[in-house]
Amino acid sequence: MTDYEKDTLRAYRSAQRAGEYKRYNSSDWSWGRFVTWLEQRAIARELSRYDWTEADRLLDIPCGTGILGPILHRFPFRITACDISPEMMVLARSEYPQDRLETCTQGDITKTPFPRQSFACVVTLGFLHRVPLEIKRETIREIAALSTKLVIASCSVDTKFQRFKHSLLKKLRPSHIPAPCPMDMDSLRAEFAAQGLRVVRAFMVAPPFSAHAVFALEK
């Protein structure tokens, strides 16, 4: 097991941590919930641009506590959810349409157990800004290999405003922890292109206040 896997398991293999993560993204009247809602709307809009059928499979990786789940009720996908943390997946399972959830599988996003090109769509939310460049590249290589049509990725990106915001927040609230490894939009575009993913749309979810961005990528 790599150091990355060990560190991630230590961070997320906790029922308490999973519960805190879910509350941050789903509790009423919080900034995290508002950004999650904007992200869900944006992803639903991107998925709606394509004609999906019941034969199409979607992979949600890392699925976390199931942020993607609620919007999948309106699409016909057969769904696979995957995360390195079983504790996260316990909370995620109920979010998906149960009649089309094929499996919840524990796995590392950099080396999944799935056959190449086995999903029409792969969705990776809120992950790439958490890991260093080497693991970003391994992740992008893996999700590109798994998809036959579309990849949707969301992550925090690096901007001058975000650097200023985080420096200010750190002074006002010393416990504030920014995204550890964000990249700027152009650098991310280049990393996607290097793995054969064409950026068809890329946009900030709530500029300039949120660092969150969504990328729609085609094979």
C-alpha positions as CSV (number, residue, x, y, z in Angstrom):
1,M,0.0,0.0,0.0
2,T,1.4,3.4,-1.0
3,D,1.9,6.2,1.5
4,Y,-0.9,8.1,-0.3
5,E,-3.3,5.2,0.4
6,K,-2.2,5.0,4.1
7,D,-2.6,8.7,4.6
8,T,-6.0,8.8,2.9
9,L,-7.3,5.9,4.9
10,R,-6.1,7.5,8.1
11,A,-7.9,10.7,7.2
12,Y,-11.2,9.3,5.9
13,R,-11.6,5.8,7.5
14,S,-13.6,7.2,10.4
15,A,-17.4,7.3,10.8
16,Q,-17.0,10.6,12.6
17,R,-15.0,12.1,9.8
18,A,-17.5,10.8,7.2
19,G,-20.4,12.3,9.1
20,E,-18.7,15.7,9.4
21,Y,-17.9,15.7,5.7
22,K,-21.5,14.9,4.8
23,R,-22.9,17.5,7.2
24,Y,-20.6,20.2,5.7
25,N,-21.9,19.5,2.2
26,S,-25.6,18.9,3.1
27,S,-26.5,21.0,6.1
28,D,-28.9,23.9,5.5
29,W,-27.7,27.5,5.3
30,S,-23.9,26.7,5.0
31,W,-21.5,27.9,2.4
32,G,-20.4,24.3,1.7
33,R,-24.0,23.3,1.1
34,F,-24.6,26.3,-1.3
35,V,-21.5,25.4,-3.3
36,T,-22.5,21.8,-3.4
37,W,-25.9,22.8,-4.7
38,L,-24.3,24.9,-7.5
39,E,-22.0,22.0,-8.3
40,Q,-24.9,19.5,-8.5
41,R,-26.8,21.9,-10.8
42,A,-23.8,22.3,-13.1
43,I,-23.1,18.6,-13.3
44,A,-26.8,17.8,-14.1
45,R,-26.7,20.4,-16.8
46,E,-23.6,18.8,-18.3
47,L,-25.1,15.4,-18.2
48,S,-28.2,16.7,-19.8
49,R,-26.3,17.6,-23.0
50,Y,-26.0,13.9,-23.9
51,D,-28.5,11.2,-24.9
52,W,-28.0,8.5,-22.3
53,T,-29.6,5.1,-22.3
54,E,-30.1,2.3,-19.7
55,A,-27.2,0.5,-21.3
56,D,-24.8,3.3,-20.2
57,R,-22.7,2.8,-17.0
58,L,-21.5,5.7,-14.8
59,L,-18.7,5.5,-12.3
60,D,-18.7,7.9,-9.3
61,I,-15.1,8.0,-8.0
62,P,-14.3,8.9,-5.3
63,C,-17.9,8.9,-4.3
64,G,-17.4,10.3,-0.8
65,T,-20.7,10.5,1.0
66,G,-22.8,10.5,-2.3
67,I,-22.9,14.2,-3.3
68,L,-23.5,13.1,-6.9
69,G,-26.3,10.6,-6.0
70,P,-29.3,12.9,-5.8
71,I,-29.0,14.2,-9.4
72,L,-28.6,10.7,-10.8
73,H,-32.2,9.9,-10.1
74,R,-33.1,11.8,-13.3
75,F,-30.7,9.9,-15.6
76,P,-30.9,6.2,-16.7
77,F,-27.3,5.2,-15.9
78,R,-26.4,1.9,-14.2
79,I,-24.2,3.2,-11.4
80,T,-21.0,2.1,-9.7
81,A,-19.8,4.0,-6.7
82,C,-16.2,3.7,-5.5
83,D,-14.2,5.2,-2.7
84,I,-11.1,4.3,-0.6
85,S,-13.2,4.8,2.6
86,P,-16.0,2.2,3.4
87,E,-17.2,4.6,6.1
88,M,-17.9,7.2,3.4
89,M,-19.6,4.7,1.2
90,V,-22.0,3.6,4.0
91,L,-23.4,7.2,3.9
92,A,-23.3,7.4,0.1
93,R,-25.3,4.3,-0.7
94,S,-28.7,5.7,0.2
95,E,-28.2,8.7,-2.1
96,Y,-28.3,6.8,-5.3
97,P,-31.3,5.3,-7.2
98,Q,-31.3,1.9,-5.6
99,D,-32.7,0.0,-8.6
100,R,-29.8,1.1,-10.7
101,L,-26.9,1.1,-8.2
102,E,-24.9,-1.9,-9.3
103,T,-22.2,-1.9,-6.6
104,C,-20.3,0.1,-4.1
105,T,-16.6,-0.9,-4.3
106,Q,-13.7,0.0,-2.1
107,G,-10.8,1.1,-4.3
108,D,-7.9,3.6,-4.9
109,I,-8.7,6.0,-7.7
110,T,-5.2,5.7,-9.1
111,K,-5.5,1.9,-9.7
112,T,-9.1,0.8,-9.8
113,P,-10.3,-2.8,-10.2
114,F,-12.4,-2.0,-13.2
115,P,-11.8,-3.0,-16.8
116,R,-10.6,-0.3,-19.2
117,Q,-13.3,1.5,-21.1
118,S,-16.1,0.0,-19.0
119,F,-18.0,3.2,-18.3
120,A,-19.7,5.7,-20.6
121,C,-19.2,8.4,-18.0
122,V,-16.8,8.8,-15.1
123,V,-17.4,11.6,-12.5
124,T,-14.6,12.7,-10.1
125,L,-15.7,15.4,-7.7
126,G,-13.7,17.4,-5.2
127,F,-10.5,15.3,-5.4
128,L,-7.7,16.7,-7.6
129,H,-6.9,19.7,-5.4
130,R,-6.2,17.4,-2.5
131,V,-3.3,15.5,-4.0
132,P,0.2,16.3,-5.4
133,L,0.9,16.5,-9.1
134,E,2.2,12.9,-9.4
135,I,-1.1,11.5,-8.0
136,K,-3.1,14.0,-10.0
137,R,-1.6,12.6,-13.2
138,E,-2.1,9.0,-12.1
139,T,-5.8,9.8,-11.3
140,I,-6.4,11.5,-14.7
141,R,-4.7,8.7,-16.5
142,E,-6.9,6.1,-14.8
143,I,-10.2,7.9,-15.2
144,A,-9.4,8.6,-18.9
145,A,-8.7,4.9,-19.4
146,L,-12.0,3.9,-17.8
147,S,-14.3,6.2,-19.8
148,T,-15.5,5.7,-23.3
149,K,-17.3,9.0,-23.8
150,L,-17.3,11.6,-21.0
151,V,-15.4,12.6,-17.9
152,I,-16.7,15.2,-15.5
153,A,-14.2,16.5,-12.9
154,S,-14.6,19.2,-10.2
155,C,-11.9,20.6,-8.0
156,S,-10.7,23.8,-6.4
157,V,-8.4,25.8,-8.6
158,D,-5.6,28.3,-7.9
159,T,-6.3,32.0,-8.6
160,K,-4.8,35.2,-7.3
161,F,-8.1,36.0,-5.6
162,Q,-8.2,32.6,-3.9
163,R,-4.6,33.0,-2.6
164,F,-5.6,36.4,-1.2
165,K,-8.7,35.0,0.4
166,H,-6.9,32.1,2.0
167,S,-4.2,34.4,3.4
168,L,-6.9,36.7,4.9
169,L,-8.8,33.8,6.3
170,K,-5.7,32.3,7.9
171,K,-5.2,35.6,9.7
172,L,-8.8,35.8,10.8
173,R,-9.1,32.1,11.6
174,P,-5.8,30.4,12.2
175,S,-7.5,26.9,12.0
176,H,-8.4,27.6,8.4
177,I,-6.9,24.9,6.0
178,P,-7.0,25.7,2.3
179,A,-7.0,23.1,-0.5
180,P,-3.4,21.7,-0.2
181,C,-2.6,21.2,-3.9
182,P,-4.7,23.4,-6.3
183,M,-3.6,24.1,-9.9
184,D,-4.7,26.9,-12.2
185,M,-7.2,26.3,-14.9
186,D,-4.7,26.3,-17.8
187,S,-2.4,23.8,-16.1
188,L,-5.3,21.5,-15.4
189,R,-6.4,21.8,-19.1
190,A,-2.9,20.7,-20.1
191,E,-2.9,17.7,-17.7
192,F,-6.3,16.6,-19.1
193,A,-5.1,17.0,-22.7
194,A,-2.0,14.9,-22.0
195,Q,-4.2,12.0,-21.3
196,G,-6.4,12.4,-24.4
197,L,-9.2,14.3,-22.7
198,R,-10.6,17.2,-24.7
199,V,-11.9,20.1,-22.5
200,V,-15.3,21.0,-24.0
201,R,-16.4,23.2,-21.1
202,A,-14.7,24.5,-18.0
203,F,-16.0,27.1,-15.6
204,M,-16.0,28.3,-12.0
205,V,-19.0,27.4,-10.0
206,A,-19.3,30.7,-8.0
207,P,-16.6,33.1,-9.1
208,P,-14.7,34.7,-7.6
209,F,-15.8,33.6,-4.1
210,S,-15.5,29.9,-4.5
211,A,-12.4,28.2,-5.9
212,H,-14.5,25.3,-7.2
213,A,-14.4,24.6,-10.9
214,V,-16.1,22.0,-13.2
215,F,-14.5,20.4,-16.3
216,A,-16.5,18.6,-18.9
217,L,-14.1,16.3,-20.9
218,E,-14.7,14.2,-23.9
219,K,-12.6,11.3,-25.2
